[in-house]
Structure formats: C-alpha cells, structure tokens
C-alpha cells in the first residue's frame, strides 16, 4: 500500500549519477540567520532577524523566524525555512494532542524531547537549528537544538550564521540577575550585531518576551537597518537633453500592404464574372 | 536517544514479484530490491518495528512469555485487511492498539496517497492480477 511521508525514489538514481556519470553533487546552500535567546529573572526573551536568503539573493526581507509551539512556548528557527516551519508546526500539533490527552499544560522539556527525537530520525537531513524557549509551571527554560538532534540547556544561546557576532555581545552583556528591560535590550543588541556583521542576516529585529502566563511579541521592533538611506524618490523624471544623443536613425513609415492569396483572388474574380 | 532505527541489513533474499502486464509495469527484475536504500529510509522502515520488538521483549521478561504472545496474537488479528487487496483498509483498531492514533507523523501530513498524481489501475484489473487471471491461455 502506498504510504505518505518523505519520498526516497530518487536516491538510487542519485547514487548511479554520482558513481557512473561523475556528477558533481551540488553544495548545500548556506543559510543566514541570527537567532538569540536569553533567560532572565521572570522568563525568557527570544530574538531573531528577518532576512530569508536563497543563495546570494534576499528572498524575503521581512519574514517571521519565531514560531509558536504553544501559547507560552516559542521557538526561533535557523536553517532551511521550510524545514523549521514544518517541523515546529508538526511538533506544535503533537504537543497540543499530548496536552489534551494528559490533561496537563505542556512543558518546554516535552517540546524539546519531541523535537530532538524527530530530528534525530532524519540524521540531520532536516536542517533545522532551533532555539526553544518558554515558561511552564516549572519556570523559564531555554534550549538549543542542532539539526542532528543534539540539545543543550543554557542561560543564553545564539544560532545561525550570525551566531558568533551575537554571542560576542551576549558574553559581554549577560548577567544572571537581569530584569526584563535589560534582557530585551541585550537581545536587541545581539541581533543588531548579527545583522550588521553577518552577510546572511539582515532586515528588522523581532523580539518575543515570555513570562508566566504572558507572552508579548514585538514584530519589527527595530527597522532602522532595512530602510534604504540613499534612495531617489519615484517617479524618475529626466529633463530632455540630460543624456547625450550618439546616433539618429529615421525610418519612413511603410503603408500597410495586404497579401492576398493568388488562387483565392482568381476564384473571387471568377465568381464576380 | 533513539537508536532503534539503525539496524538495517536485509536478511531475506529478494523475491521477484511482478504482474504479467509487462507493457504497463516493465520486465521483472531483482535490481530495485537489491540496490542500496537511503539511510534515512532504512531508519523509517526499521524504527517502529524494532521499538515494538524491544517492548515485547521487555514485557516478556517482566510478566512472563505468555503476555507478549497474547499481545502479538491481538496485533495479528487487527493487522488483517478487511477489504479487497487493492482497496485501502483503515486499520483503525491496529492504530489504537499501537497508540499511533494520537500521534502525528510526516506520513500523515505530507504526500497523502489520496492526493497522489499517479493514477491507480482500476479495481477489476488489480483483482485479476491478484487472482492470476491475467495470462491469456
């Protein structure tokens, strides 16, 4: 019986192409993102940039990288956009079903285990690097998940191609007794550092502050880096004579000629007669 | 960590199974069954089966060997198709037994066979093939 899910039909063809036809395997396109998470006294702050690239081209200058897993459990995703969105969507579904069947509010650790087990089954082929953060009845939690399925629990995390730039800011500014405003500004600075110093990250800054039974999503909290400074106002109006004329060619307008089929015209003539 | 999907060696000889309709399905060959499979595909095939075997082994050690035997019998009963060979059966009781009715897998979300672009051959033709009535004698 036909089964759904992922399709592996082309694997044997690919193996033959590589071995016999010396086909060059295309390189995986490196994706660019800066995502950051920080734990503070009352909860968790998640931050992300908003640029989605496809090779050297910016595919979406203002996309959403922070996905909802549950009301107070959110996840920022780096890597292939389709993988992060669909993975977080599926785990959100599973978590909802689980919380309904157990009758308990979902825990961040449950979401972590579901994501980790799911990603490990695919050996890293599902390229989703996630920063999972949330507040449940046990308190605030923050985890990082690598595409192969390994996880870490840390007080501050950065992932994506801009993670080094963001981590530099986090290491300098983090202290374990931060309040909400300090944490928000630290995450903001970290994302800005990623946007400014990494080619793959850009656009606006998104922030998500999660506390006990409260969640605030600041979409595009900082848009200074996505506004073009030097842009001429539309429409373009050029004065006549502003460009030099190099060559002039004047062609006379031809009269419209009708091409009539010889045979048809003969038949018409005979009919008239 | 979930390592149950990793054992993958093919332990049976490839079986040649073909339909007599060569024009439609091509000449019979062993090749497609012996070619290597993607490691992720192997993991998908083996994972659930291995996990169930592990559970049965554990239950046998804890409750005695009779208990997993009873469970296996129940699973076999639920695993029987109740429709013609070419029509899909829902296997709902099997899903409830295994606990997969409340689980959501990529198999449920992506590439739904009901929406597949390949046209299935008509039921009569598939039944003739199943009963071996295809050959012209």
Contacts between the chains, C-beta under 8 A, distances in Angstrom:
chain1	res1	chain2	res2	distance
A	1	B	88	6.2
A	1	B	113	7.7
A	2	B	113	4.0
A	2	B	116	6.5
A	3	B	107	5.8
A	3	B	113	6.9
A	4	B	106	7.5
A	4	B	107	4.4
A	4	B	108	6.7
A	4	B	109	7.5
A	4	B	110	6.0
A	4	B	111	4.3
A	4	B	112	5.2
A	4	B	113	5.9
A	5	B	44	7.2
A	5	B	105	6.9
A	5	B	106	4.5
A	5	B	107	3.8
A	5	B	110	5.9
A	5	B	111	5.9
A	6	B	40	7.4
A	6	B	41	8.0
A	6	B	44	7.6
A	6	B	106	6.1
A	6	B	110	6.8
A	6	B	111	7.4
A	7	B	111	6.0
A	8	B	37	7.0
A	8	B	38	4.7
A	8	B	40	7.3
A	8	B	41	4.3
A	11	B	36	7.9
A	11	B	37	6.8
A	11	B	38	4.2
A	11	B	41	7.0
A	12	B	32	7.4
A	12	B	35	4.7
A	12	B	36	7.4
A	15	B	35	7.5
A	15	B	36	6.5
A	86	B	109	7.8
A	90	B	104	6.1
A	90	B	106	7.1
A	90	B	109	6.5
A	93	B	104	5.0
A	94	B	103	7.0
A	94	B	104	5.2
A	97	B	102	5.4
A	97	B	103	7.7
A	97	B	104	6.7
A	98	B	102	7.8
A	101	B	102	5.8
A	117	B	2	5.4
A	120	B	1	6.7
A	120	B	2	5.7
A	121	B	2	6.8
A	121	B	5	6.5
A	121	B	40	7.6
A	121	B	43	6.0
A	121	B	44	7.3
A	121	B	47	6.6
A	122	B	40	5.5
A	122	B	43	7.9
A	123	B	39	6.2
A	123	B	40	5.5
A	123	B	43	7.1
A	125	B	40	5.7
A	149	B	1	7.6
